[in-house]
């Protein structure tokens, strides 16, 4: 142990001298960097502003190229009507007349108002009235909604 103690006592001045030289070199390099920035500060600021606007331009270009229409997939439960009997309770709740029910059945088969009028031997305005009454009683706004609701309530075959 005394060997290491003697070695440390003999070399401590060299170690201190080396440590002070390292601090001096670090300080000089730091000052050199500081003066480099001071001498070229305008060039550095212009370069930083150029890089900023380059990145801003790339971002704006991506925003302009990005498609404005996005595809949205909506999953909706579809009720498949089985070959079961017509739900009489729901049919009575809707309070549909016999003619309105006939018109609803023909609507589900895809007939137009004129074709329904021809099949039932009624005028076109009468069919339009029945369809309008169907929409009100079923609380729907279109033929598609009426057909979907009728299938969901199981009031049509």
KASUL-V851180 format. One record per residue. RES is the residue in one letter. PHI is phi in radians with two decimals (999 if undefined). BURIAL is + if it has 9 or more other C-alpha atoms within 8 Angstrom, else -. Layout:
# KASUL-V851180
res=RES phi=PHI burial=BURIAL
res=RES phi=PHI burial=BURIAL
This chain:
# KASUL-V851180
res=X phi=999 burial=-
res=X phi=-1.19 burial=-
res=X phi=-1.12 burial=-
res=X phi=-1.19 burial=-
res=X phi=-1.17 burial=-
res=X phi=-1.16 burial=-
res=X phi=-1.12 burial=-
res=X phi=-1.10 burial=-
res=X phi=-1.15 burial=-
res=X phi=-1.37 burial=-
res=X phi=-1.83 burial=-
res=X phi=-1.14 burial=-
res=X phi=-1.19 burial=-
res=X phi=-1.21 burial=-
res=X phi=-1.15 burial=-
res=X phi=-1.13 burial=-
res=X phi=-1.10 burial=-
res=X phi=-1.13 burial=-
res=X phi=-1.10 burial=-
res=X phi=-1.14 burial=-
res=X phi=-1.16 burial=-
res=X phi=-1.13 burial=-
res=X phi=-1.13 burial=-
res=X phi=-1.11 burial=-
res=X phi=-1.12 burial=-
res=X phi=-1.04 burial=-
res=X phi=-1.10 burial=-
res=X phi=-1.13 burial=-
res=X phi=-1.14 burial=-
res=X phi=-1.13 burial=-
res=X phi=-1.14 burial=-
res=X phi=-1.10 burial=-
res=X phi=-1.10 burial=-
res=X phi=-1.09 burial=-
res=X phi=-1.21 burial=-
res=X phi=-1.09 burial=-
res=X phi=-1.19 burial=+
res=X phi=-1.13 burial=-
res=X phi=-1.24 burial=-
res=X phi=-1.99 burial=-
res=X phi=-1.11 burial=-
res=X phi=-1.13 burial=-
res=X phi=-1.09 burial=-
res=X phi=-1.16 burial=+
res=X phi=-1.12 burial=-
res=X phi=-1.10 burial=-
res=X phi=-1.11 burial=-
res=X phi=-1.14 burial=-
res=X phi=-1.14 burial=-
res=X phi=-1.10 burial=-
res=X phi=-1.12 burial=-
res=X phi=-1.04 burial=-
res=X phi=-1.25 burial=-
res=X phi=-1.12 burial=-
res=X phi=-1.12 burial=-
res=X phi=-1.11 burial=-
res=X phi=-1.12 burial=-
res=X phi=-1.12 burial=-
res=X phi=-1.12 burial=-
res=X phi=-1.11 burial=-
res=X phi=-1.07 burial=-
res=X phi=-1.13 burial=-
res=X phi=-1.19 burial=-
res=X phi=-1.32 burial=-
res=X phi=-1.40 burial=-
res=X phi=-1.02 burial=-
res=X phi=-1.11 burial=-
res=X phi=-1.46 burial=-
res=X phi=-1.78 burial=-
res=X phi=-1.91 burial=-
res=X phi=-1.47 burial=-
res=X phi=-2.04 burial=-
res=X phi=-1.74 burial=-
res=X phi=-1.93 burial=-
res=X phi=-1.65 burial=-
res=X phi=-2.29 burial=-
res=X phi=-1.26 burial=-
res=X phi=-1.85 burial=-
res=X phi=-1.58 burial=-
res=X phi=-1.71 burial=-
res=X phi=-1.31 burial=+
res=X phi=-1.49 burial=-
res=X phi=-1.42 burial=-
res=X phi=-1.49 burial=-
res=X phi=-1.21 burial=-
res=X phi=-1.24 burial=-
res=X phi=-1.37 burial=+
res=X phi=-1.18 burial=-
res=X phi=-1.10 burial=-
res=X phi=-1.14 burial=+
res=X phi=-1.12 burial=+
res=X phi=-1.26 burial=-
res=X phi=-1.10 burial=-
res=X phi=-1.30 burial=-
res=X phi=1.05 burial=-
res=X phi=-1.48 burial=+
res=X phi=-1.33 burial=-
res=X phi=-1.09 burial=-
res=X phi=-1.13 burial=-
res=X phi=-1.09 burial=+
res=X phi=-1.17 burial=+
res=X phi=-1.11 burial=-
res=X phi=-1.10 burial=+
res=X phi=-1.08 burial=+
res=X phi=-1.10 burial=+
res=X phi=-1.27 burial=+
res=X phi=-1.09 burial=+
res=X phi=-1.20 burial=-
res=X phi=-1.48 burial=-
res=X phi=1.62 burial=-
res=X phi=-1.38 burial=+
res=X phi=-1.45 burial=-
res=X phi=-1.05 burial=+
res=X phi=-1.13 burial=-
res=X phi=-1.19 burial=-
res=X phi=-1.14 burial=+
res=X phi=-1.07 burial=+
res=X phi=-1.17 burial=+
res=X phi=-1.20 burial=-
res=X phi=-1.65 burial=-
res=X phi=1.01 burial=-
res=X phi=-2.18 burial=+
res=X phi=-1.39 burial=-
res=X phi=-1.09 burial=+
res=X phi=-1.16 burial=-
res=X phi=-1.14 burial=+
res=X phi=-1.10 burial=+
res=X phi=-1.09 burial=+
res=X phi=-1.14 burial=-
res=X phi=-1.09 burial=+
res=X phi=-1.11 burial=+
res=X phi=-1.08 burial=-
res=X phi=-1.10 burial=+
res=X phi=-1.03 burial=+
res=X phi=-1.05 burial=+
res=X phi=-1.19 burial=-
res=X phi=-1.17 burial=+
res=X phi=-1.59 burial=+
res=X phi=1.01 burial=-
res=X phi=-2.29 burial=-
res=X phi=-2.12 burial=-
res=X phi=-2.58 burial=-
res=X phi=-1.09 burial=-
res=X phi=-1.06 burial=-
res=X phi=-1.13 burial=+
res=X phi=-1.13 burial=+
res=X phi=-1.15 burial=+
res=X phi=-1.09 burial=-
res=X phi=-1.21 burial=+
res=X phi=-1.10 burial=+
res=X phi=-1.20 burial=+
res=X phi=-1.13 burial=+
res=X phi=-1.39 burial=-
res=X phi=1.06 burial=+
res=X phi=-1.84 burial=+
res=X phi=-2.24 burial=-
res=X phi=-1.53 burial=-
